[in-house]
Amino acid sequence: MSNFLRMMYGRYGVDELSKLLFCTYIIIFIIGLFIKIFILDMVGLLLLFIVIFRFFSKNIYKRTKENQKYLKIRKKILKPFKNIKRNFKERKEAVYKKCHKCKTTLKLPLPYERGIKHTKCPTCKNKITFLCLRKQKIEIITDNERMKK
């Protein structure tokens, strides 16, 4: 095992882009088992060659730049889905609005009443007006209910 470690010294190894390319190769390989298309096999072999090349590459600077570009693109693509997930998860506690001037996302507590609400952006002091269609649920506990618990 020490020979392998000695050989791998100074090599790039595995990163997120390599993982994506390898998973894509596996998917193409599985599809290729059922659908015999020469081009599909060539694309799969090309992806496998790229993964192996990146794994054994000694040009760490270039491979890191490539991975950073991939991560930047992935972040741009996945950001709206993360926002949707966050908004759905916290839909009963807060409302998220974006400042039109500085593009800051504001987390505002859910108001007690429906209607038009006004707030100020803490970053640029821009006045933000938004329409709230939901109302926060207020749980009122009377003295009788406290005594029962």
Number of C-alpha atoms within 10 A of each C-alpha: 6 7 8 8 9 9 11 15 12 13 14 19 18 13 14 12 19 21 12 14 17 19 14 16 22 15 12 19 17 11 14 16 10 8 12 10 11 10 10 16 18 12 15 21 15 14 21 19 14 14 22 15 14 21 18 17 16 16 12 16 10 13 19 14 11 12 16 14 13 15 14 10 11 11 12 11 11 10 11 11 11 12 12 10 12 12 16 11 11 11 14 14 14 17 17 15 15 13 19 12 13 12 12 14 12 17 13 12 12 18 17 12 13 13 12 10 12 9 13 13 18 11 12 12 12 14 13 15 13 12 10 15 10 15 13 15 12 7 6 7 8 8 8 8 9 8 7 6 5
